[in-house]
Every structure is written in structure tokens, then in C-alpha cells.
Amino acid sequence: MTSYDVRDQVNDHLLTPENSALVIIDYQPIQVDSIKSMDKDLMVKNITKLAKIAKLYNLPVILSTVNVETGANKPTIPEITEVLEGVPSYDRTSINAWEDKEFREAVEATGRKNLIMTALWTEACLSFPTLDAIKDGYETFPVVDAVGGTSPEAHETALRRMEQAGAHLTSWVQVACELQRDWNRTDTSQEFAQILFSDMH
């Protein structure tokens, strides 16, 4: 029962706390209410747990909204902002966040090449920046059970398009386990378990 030494956290081919960033785009009331590809409450629960995981492992988080400053939309839902208190939010008018200067600069400033991608909707605000990030040399990891589309077909088709372009589909539990990697990492293992197993049915 002997673990190997911790692998190179920057150059590991798997996600680590040192080589990854979390992107959260457009988890706003209108978008959440329009989701038809999965149970909305479960989706909110999953993205909130993913935000807690990012905070636990000190991942850079890029949070973005659309059309808050124009008055056409409301800010990120409180379930997320309460977890990510103090994290700046980049408001846009562009549907594709990659076409917003401040958002793109914030991603680049993390220095991370592995982007854990979440957004509403899967078919637009997730797929467009994911496809652009791949083209710009990033490894992307769309979290399939923390995102949603306007229909199951729209969600699934967008996932297929991203995967065909080279995105690595994942789930929030897989991300959590990939970052923790070993139960003997006791500085995070207890909180990891609490996030992982809370509300499991």
C-alpha cells in the first residue's frame, strides 16, 4: 500500500491543481431556467460542487456573464457566487466568450493550458469558446453533467462536435478525483470527501 511520489504537477498529462483552470460561463437565472437537457436542480448542484472543488484545490477560476451591464440579464446565480466570493466576473455582449477581450486576457493570465469548461448553453456559450480554445492550443475538458442545453438533442450534438474537435469530455466527479488523486493527500482529502459524498442518492 505504497503510493508513488506525487507526479510533476505542471507537466502531468492528467488534470492537477497546478496545470488547470476552471471556466464558468453564464450561469444566470434566465439561462438556468431554460435548460431542458437535464434536471435543473441537479445541474446547479453539480456546478456548485465543481466550484467548491476548484476552490479547494486553488484553481484559477474565470467567471463570466452576458448582458448584465446592459440591463438585459441578471448576474450569476448565488449558489455559485457564494462559493466563489471575491472572484471577479467578466461581463460580455458576445455569445462566444472567446471573442471578448477581458475574458480572453483573464484566461491567458492564468498561465494554464488545461481548461475545465462549463457554460450555459452547451450548444452556444460552451461549444464556441471550447472550439476556439482548442484551435488556440488549449486542452479543454467540458464537464458534461454540470452544463445544459435547450434540448437533449442540442446538448448531445454540441458535445459530439466538441469531442470531434479534440475536447476531452468529463464529469464533475472525475475532475474531483483527478485533482485529489490519492487519499493520502490529507490536506484536502477530508473536504474532498465531504464535497464528493454530500447529497448523493
N, C-alpha and C positions, 0 to 999 in steps of 0.2 A: 504494500500500500504506500508506495513512494512516488510522489509526483516529480516529474522533471522540473528543472528550473523554469521560471517564467520566460516565455519566448520574447524575442525582440518586439516590444510593444508598438514600435513605429512601423517596422517593416513586415510584421506578420501578415500573411495573406487572409487571415480571418479578422473580423472586427475586434478592435481593442479600445480601451479608454484613451489611448494615445494616438490613434490613427483615424478616428471617426468624428463626425459631427451630425447632429440631428436637425433636419429641416421640417418646420411645421408651418403649413400654408393654409390660410382661410378657414380656420375652424370657428366660424362666425354663425350666429343664430340662423340666418336665412339658409346658409349652406347646410348646416346640420339638419334643419327641418326638412330639407328637400331630398335627403338620402333615401334611396329605395333598394339598395343592393344588399343591405344587412340591417339588423336591428339597430336603431339609432342609439339607444341607451348603452348597448354593448360596445358599439363603436366608440362612444365618448369615454366609457370606462377603459377601453384598451388604449386610446391615445393618451389618456391621463396617466395610466400606468407607465406607458412609454416615456412620458415626460419625467415621471419620478425616477425611472431608470437612468435617464440622461443626467439628471441632477445628481443621483447617487455616484455615478462614475465621472462626474465633472466634464461631461461632453460639452463642447460649444453648441449652443442652440441658436438657430436662425429662425426667428418668429416673424411671420408676415401676414398682413391683412390686405383686403382690397376695398377701396372706396369708403373708408371710414372718414377721411379728411374731407371728402366731397359731400358728406352727409347722407350718402345713399345706403350705407351699411353700418352695422354695429360692430364693436370690437370683438376680439377673440373671447370665446366663452369662458366664464370664470373658473370652471373646473381646471382649465389649463393655466390660466394666468396666476391662479393662487399657488400652483406648484412652481411656476417659473417667475416668481416675484423678482423684479429687478432686471429681467431680460428685456432688452429693447425690442420694439416691434416696428417693422418696416412696412409702411402703408404704400399701396400702389394703385395705379389705374389699369395697369396691364394685366390681362388674364394670365399670360405667361410671366411668372416672376423673374425668369432669367433675362427678360427684356427690361427689367427695372434696374437702374444704375446702383442705387443704395443697397438693394438686396444682393446683387451680384458682388459688389465690393465687400459686403459682410461675409458672404460665403468664402471669397478669396482670402479674406483676412484671417480665417480660421487656420489656414495652412494645411487643412485636412483634405485628403483626396477620396476618402470614403464617405459618401453622403447617405445617411439613413433618411429616406424621403417619405413624407406624409403630406397629404393635401386633400381638400375637397374642391372639386370633384376629381375622381380618378381619371375621367376622360378628358379633362382640360388642365386644371391647375396642378395636378400631379404629373400627368404624362408629358406636357410640354417642357417644363424645366428639367425633368428627368432625361428626356431625349436630348435636350441641348447640353446638359451637363456631361452626358456620355460623349457627345461629339467634342466637347472641350477637354476630354481626358480624365474625367472623374469616374470612379466606380460608384454605382448607385444601387441602393437597397430599398425599394418600395416595400412598405410594411402593409401587407395585403389585408390584415384584419383590423387595421386602425385607420383605414381610408374607405371612401364610399363614392358611389356614382348615382346618377339619376335613375338608373335601372340596373338590374343584374347583368343585362347584356352589355350595357355601356361600360360597366366596371370590368367585366371579364375581357372584353375586346381591348380595352386600354391596357390591361395587364399583359395581354398577349403581345401587343405592339411594343411595349417597353421591353419585355423579355426578349423578343426577337431582335431588338436593337442592342441587347447586351446587359440589360438591368438584371440584378440578382434578387428575385422575389424572396421575401422573408416574412416572418410573423413577429409580433412583439415579444413573445416568449423566447423565440430563437435569438433575437437580439439580446435579450436579458441574459440568457445562458451563455451566449458567445462572449459577452463582456465580462461576466463573472469567471467562467471557465473552470474554476476549481473551488470546491467547498472549503479548502484550507486557507483561502484568502479571507481571513476572518475580519478584516477591517470593513468589508462590505457584505459578507455572507449573510449576516442576520437580517439586515434591511432588505437585501435581495430576496430572501425567503418570504419576508412579510409582504413585499410587493407581489411576488410571484403567486403566492397561495391565497391572498385575500380575495374574497368573493368568488372563489372557484366553486362551481356547482358539480 
